[in-house]
Every structure is written in C-alpha cells, then in structure tokens.
Amino acid sequence: MLNLGTQGCYLYGMEERFYREQEIARLPAFLTAATYNLAHTLLARAGECLFVPIRSLQYMAVLDADEFIFIDSQNKAWVELAWQHFRPQARSALGERVPFEVVHYAPQAAETMKRLPAEFHQALRLLADRQKPDTPGTVLDLRTHDKLR
C-alpha cells in the first residue's frame, strides 16, 4: 500500500507529490544543533516547505514543519528515508543536538544514512550562502521613550 508523502510543497507553481513504501525500520538518532538550526532558519525563510539539492549524493531533501524526506534522483517520487519527530524541546540550550527518528523505506537507506547528515549540512550551508543579502545591514538605534526627551 502506498502512503502519500509530504503535501503542500510547491515549486514554481507546481505541486510535488512523494510516495513511500512500507516502513522497514525506525531508529532513534540525533541531529547536530548547527544542522537543525540552519535547516529551520532556511525553512522559515522559504515558507511552507524547502527543497534542498544534495548534489554530492544525487538526492533531494524536502523539508516541512513535520519532517525532512530524502529522495534519490533515480527514484524521483519515492521517499527513501525520512527524519521525523524532532524534539528540540529536549535540549537545554540551542547548541545541543536534537533527538529525532530516522525512518527507512528502502533497503539502501541504512547505507545512505552513513553519509547523509554531513552531506545534508553542506547542502544547507551552500543554500544559506547563496541567500546572503547583497547589501550590508544597518544598525538601528532603538532608544527608550525616556531617552528621546
């Protein structure tokens, strides 16, 4: 039986649909704070979802508020693995790693996971670097009402 994957993601006005086979494995894992924080910063800028090409692996990551799914370029509509149930509230500081669950939908997912966290972080960095503003920021002097008198 096929389960419909991430919904509501739009790319250039096109709706993208992803499908998944039966779950093979569900394992606990941790995501570094740097990767988690960067992913959610980019997702907040993008809106409802974010497409992240991971060129070094020939994968596409699709991020939404609930999960991150990973699709192999050879099987474009089929989710190979998903990262779900992020629990950032379990950490006591923003610099601590975030617990989550890795769900495997294909036999090769375990092998993919060996390289995926590092390559995903690199792809996020590349995306963030491309979104840097062209003009420098300015500092606003925010004085209290009493100081303005």
Residue frames as qw, qx, qy, qz and C-alpha x, y, z in Angstrom:
[[0.000, 0.889, 0.458, 0.000, 0.00, 0.00, 0.00],
 [0.419, 0.371, -0.005, 0.829, 1.27, 3.45, -0.87],
 [0.267, -0.760, -0.407, 0.430, 1.17, 6.31, 1.57],
 [0.304, 0.858, 0.124, 0.395, 1.09, 9.85, 0.31],
 [0.621, -0.092, -0.266, 0.731, 4.16, 11.75, 1.44],
 [0.164, -0.399, -0.192, 0.882, 4.75, 15.40, 2.12],
 [0.226, 0.716, 0.608, 0.259, 1.87, 17.53, 0.85],
 [0.075, -0.959, -0.222, 0.160, 1.52, 21.20, 0.17],
 [0.456, -0.493, 0.333, 0.662, 5.02, 21.81, -1.21],
 [0.559, 0.795, 0.233, -0.037, 5.10, 23.96, -4.27],
 [0.499, -0.355, 0.390, 0.688, 7.99, 24.60, -6.59],
 [0.005, 0.165, -0.450, -0.878, 7.48, 27.23, -9.27],
 [0.586, 0.123, -0.010, -0.801, 3.72, 26.81, -9.06],
 [0.670, 0.087, -0.692, -0.256, 3.84, 23.03, -9.45],
 [0.752, -0.460, 0.295, -0.370, 2.62, 20.66, -6.82],
 [0.354, 0.421, -0.834, 0.052, 5.06, 17.90, -5.96],
 [0.871, -0.305, 0.084, -0.377, 3.86, 14.58, -4.55],
 [0.176, 0.482, -0.848, 0.134, 6.03, 11.97, -2.93],
 [0.896, -0.182, -0.218, -0.342, 5.17, 8.39, -2.08],
 [0.142, -0.548, 0.784, -0.253, 6.57, 5.88, 0.35],
 [0.648, -0.010, -0.750, -0.133, 6.61, 2.12, 0.64],
 [0.775, -0.564, -0.277, -0.069, 6.03, 0.24, 3.87],
 [0.215, -0.845, 0.436, -0.224, 8.30, 1.33, 6.71],
 [0.805, 0.214, -0.527, 0.170, 11.31, -1.02, 7.07],
 [0.607, -0.213, -0.480, 0.596, 12.93, 0.44, 10.19],
 [0.182, -0.899, -0.078, -0.390, 12.54, 3.29, 12.67],
 [0.736, -0.082, -0.349, 0.574, 15.67, 4.24, 14.62],
 [0.281, -0.925, -0.133, 0.217, 16.49, 6.95, 17.16],
 [0.648, 0.311, 0.035, 0.695, 19.13, 9.48, 16.15],
 [0.248, -0.780, -0.166, 0.550, 20.48, 12.94, 16.93],
 [0.492, 0.715, 0.198, 0.456, 20.97, 15.90, 14.62],
 [0.471, -0.092, -0.205, 0.853, 23.67, 18.44, 15.37],
 [0.005, -0.756, -0.384, 0.531, 22.42, 21.80, 16.56],
 [0.062, -0.454, 0.374, 0.806, 24.15, 23.55, 13.67],
 [0.024, -0.124, -0.834, -0.536, 22.28, 21.45, 11.10],
 [0.068, -0.615, -0.777, 0.119, 18.92, 21.60, 12.88],
 [0.071, -0.713, -0.219, 0.663, 19.09, 25.36, 13.48],
 [0.023, -0.337, 0.497, 0.799, 20.22, 26.12, 9.92],
 [0.006, -0.285, -0.886, -0.366, 17.53, 23.88, 8.40],
 [0.069, -0.713, -0.666, 0.209, 14.79, 25.58, 10.39],
 [0.082, -0.620, 0.036, 0.780, 16.12, 29.07, 9.65],
 [0.016, 0.149, -0.665, -0.731, 16.08, 28.34, 5.91],
 [0.051, -0.446, -0.881, -0.150, 12.66, 26.70, 6.17],
 [0.050, -0.716, -0.452, 0.530, 11.27, 29.77, 7.96],
 [0.001, 0.493, -0.296, -0.818, 12.58, 32.00, 5.16],
 [0.036, -0.008, -0.831, -0.555, 11.15, 29.71, 2.47],
 [0.591, -0.108, -0.065, -0.797, 7.68, 29.35, 3.94],
 [0.892, -0.114, 0.105, -0.425, 5.73, 26.10, 3.87],
 [0.953, -0.067, 0.227, 0.190, 8.49, 23.85, 2.56],
 [0.010, -0.832, 0.479, 0.280, 12.06, 23.90, 1.32],
 [0.947, 0.307, -0.009, 0.089, 13.77, 21.87, -1.42],
 [0.297, -0.798, 0.498, 0.165, 17.46, 21.22, -0.75],
 [0.857, 0.434, -0.277, -0.013, 19.50, 19.56, -3.50],
 [0.631, -0.596, 0.480, 0.130, 22.24, 17.35, -2.11],
 [0.632, 0.669, -0.324, -0.218, 24.33, 17.13, -5.26],
 [0.011, -0.569, 0.819, -0.073, 27.18, 15.10, -3.79],
 [0.401, 0.009, 0.891, -0.213, 24.75, 12.21, -3.18],
 [0.218, -0.099, -0.664, -0.708, 22.36, 12.94, -6.06],
 [0.165, -0.508, -0.817, 0.217, 19.49, 13.30, -3.57],
 [0.155, -0.527, -0.146, -0.823, 16.82, 15.89, -2.91],
 [0.169, -0.289, -0.742, 0.580, 15.74, 16.78, 0.61],
 [0.240, -0.568, -0.391, -0.683, 12.27, 18.21, 1.10],
 [0.206, -0.110, -0.653, 0.720, 11.73, 19.93, 4.44],
 [0.343, -0.619, -0.353, -0.612, 8.46, 20.90, 6.04],
 [0.365, -0.606, 0.349, -0.615, 7.40, 21.64, 9.61],
 [0.900, -0.266, 0.168, -0.303, 6.81, 17.95, 10.40],
 [0.880, -0.144, 0.382, 0.242, 9.61, 16.03, 8.70],
 [0.124, 0.692, -0.548, -0.453, 12.55, 16.02, 6.32],
 [0.914, 0.204, 0.348, -0.049, 12.27, 13.49, 3.50],
 [0.164, -0.599, 0.631, 0.465, 15.07, 12.32, 1.20],
 [0.827, 0.476, 0.225, -0.198, 14.58, 11.22, -2.39],
 [0.567, -0.240, 0.588, 0.525, 17.17, 9.52, -4.58],
 [0.272, 0.527, -0.299, -0.748, 17.46, 11.05, -8.07],
 [0.111, 0.092, -0.921, -0.361, 16.92, 7.58, -9.56],
 [0.168, -0.495, -0.852, -0.010, 13.52, 7.20, -7.83],
 [0.074, 0.294, 0.012, 0.953, 12.22, 10.75, -8.00],
 [0.517, -0.456, -0.176, -0.703, 8.80, 10.32, -6.40],
 [0.843, -0.312, -0.439, 0.003, 9.69, 7.69, -3.79],
 [0.330, -0.818, 0.357, -0.309, 10.87, 8.56, -0.30],
 [0.678, 0.249, -0.652, 0.231, 13.92, 6.52, 0.67],
 [0.482, -0.301, -0.631, 0.529, 14.09, 7.78, 4.21],
 [0.188, -0.805, -0.209, -0.522, 12.58, 10.41, 6.47],
 [0.295, 0.038, -0.582, 0.757, 13.65, 12.25, 9.58],
 [0.414, -0.607, -0.450, -0.507, 10.65, 12.68, 11.86],
 [0.655, -0.682, -0.326, -0.003, 9.56, 13.59, 15.38],
 [0.400, 0.428, -0.325, 0.743, 12.23, 16.20, 16.08],
 [0.548, -0.726, -0.407, 0.084, 12.28, 17.07, 19.77],
 [0.347, 0.548, -0.222, 0.728, 14.16, 20.37, 20.14],
 [0.503, -0.703, 0.057, -0.500, 12.42, 20.90, 23.49],
 [0.938, -0.273, -0.157, 0.149, 14.50, 18.01, 24.88],
 [0.624, 0.257, -0.204, 0.709, 17.63, 20.15, 24.74],
 [0.384, -0.759, -0.339, 0.401, 18.52, 22.70, 27.39],
 [0.141, -0.675, 0.218, 0.691, 20.49, 25.01, 25.06],
 [0.644, 0.689, -0.023, -0.333, 20.35, 25.94, 21.37],
 [0.210, 0.683, -0.687, -0.128, 23.82, 24.50, 20.88],
 [0.496, -0.186, 0.832, -0.164, 22.82, 20.96, 21.91],
 [0.127, 0.039, -0.859, -0.495, 21.95, 18.22, 19.45],
 [0.620, 0.037, 0.105, -0.777, 18.30, 17.43, 18.71],
 [0.367, -0.002, 0.929, -0.036, 16.81, 13.93, 19.07],
 [0.622, 0.331, -0.171, -0.689, 14.66, 12.61, 16.21],
 [0.771, 0.034, 0.634, -0.054, 13.69, 9.37, 14.45],
 [0.158, 0.429, -0.671, -0.584, 15.05, 8.04, 11.16],
 [0.783, 0.248, 0.462, -0.335, 12.50, 6.07, 9.15],
 [0.126, -0.315, 0.792, 0.508, 13.76, 3.75, 6.42],
 [0.731, 0.402, 0.223, -0.505, 11.52, 2.99, 3.44],
 [0.778, 0.539, -0.315, -0.076, 14.10, 1.32, 1.19],
 [0.942, -0.207, -0.067, 0.255, 16.81, -1.29, 1.87],
 [0.617, 0.366, -0.097, 0.689, 19.62, 1.11, 0.87],
 [0.242, -0.892, -0.088, -0.372, 18.52, 3.74, 3.45],
 [0.768, -0.596, 0.053, 0.227, 20.92, 2.43, 6.10],
 [0.708, 0.074, 0.203, 0.672, 23.84, 2.87, 3.72],
 [0.164, 0.739, 0.227, 0.612, 22.64, 6.34, 2.70],
 [0.486, -0.858, -0.128, -0.107, 22.44, 7.43, 6.36],
 [0.792, -0.263, 0.002, 0.552, 26.20, 6.91, 6.75],
 [0.409, 0.107, 0.186, 0.887, 26.93, 9.98, 4.61],
 [0.027, -0.734, -0.541, -0.410, 23.64, 11.87, 4.69],
 [0.367, -0.842, -0.283, 0.277, 23.99, 14.03, 7.85],
 [0.435, -0.469, 0.223, 0.736, 27.31, 15.57, 6.78],
 [0.244, 0.208, 0.599, 0.734, 26.31, 15.99, 3.13],
 [0.102, -0.788, -0.583, -0.171, 22.93, 17.45, 4.11],
 [0.361, -0.782, -0.129, 0.491, 24.64, 20.04, 6.32],
 [0.368, -0.221, 0.414, 0.802, 26.97, 21.00, 3.46],
 [0.109, 0.487, 0.666, 0.554, 23.98, 21.41, 1.12],
 [0.230, -0.862, -0.439, 0.106, 22.23, 23.63, 3.69],
 [0.408, -0.597, 0.097, 0.684, 25.38, 25.78, 4.04],
 [0.292, 0.082, 0.565, 0.767, 25.59, 26.19, 0.27],
 [0.047, -0.699, -0.633, -0.330, 21.93, 27.21, 0.13],
 [0.346, -0.835, -0.269, 0.334, 22.39, 29.68, 3.01],
 [0.422, -0.376, 0.268, 0.780, 25.48, 31.20, 1.38],
 [0.186, 0.320, 0.618, 0.694, 23.53, 31.80, -1.82],
 [0.183, -0.791, -0.552, -0.190, 20.81, 33.63, 0.11],
 [0.429, -0.435, -0.213, 0.762, 23.12, 36.17, 1.74],
 [0.215, 0.918, 0.278, -0.184, 21.96, 39.76, 1.11],
 [0.639, 0.501, 0.101, 0.575, 23.89, 41.84, -1.43],
 [0.013, 0.766, -0.119, 0.631, 23.88, 44.98, 0.72],
 [0.324, 0.079, -0.720, 0.609, 25.30, 45.32, 4.21],
 [0.367, -0.682, -0.633, 0.011, 22.94, 45.53, 7.17],
 [0.029, 0.593, -0.161, 0.789, 22.42, 48.67, 9.19],
 [0.342, -0.272, -0.734, 0.520, 22.24, 49.11, 12.93],
 [0.236, -0.714, -0.337, -0.567, 19.21, 50.93, 14.25],
 [0.116, 0.170, -0.573, 0.793, 19.45, 52.96, 17.43],
 [0.480, -0.537, -0.623, -0.306, 16.47, 51.81, 19.49],
 [0.075, 0.222, -0.485, 0.843, 16.22, 54.30, 22.30],
 [0.133, -0.513, -0.808, 0.258, 13.63, 54.14, 25.02],
 [0.010, -0.837, -0.427, -0.342, 10.93, 56.81, 25.18],
 [0.468, -0.835, -0.096, 0.273, 12.60, 58.47, 28.19],
 [0.580, -0.296, 0.299, 0.697, 15.90, 58.89, 26.36],
 [0.335, 0.518, 0.502, 0.606, 14.24, 60.65, 23.44],
 [0.170, -0.929, -0.329, -0.012, 13.17, 63.61, 25.62]]
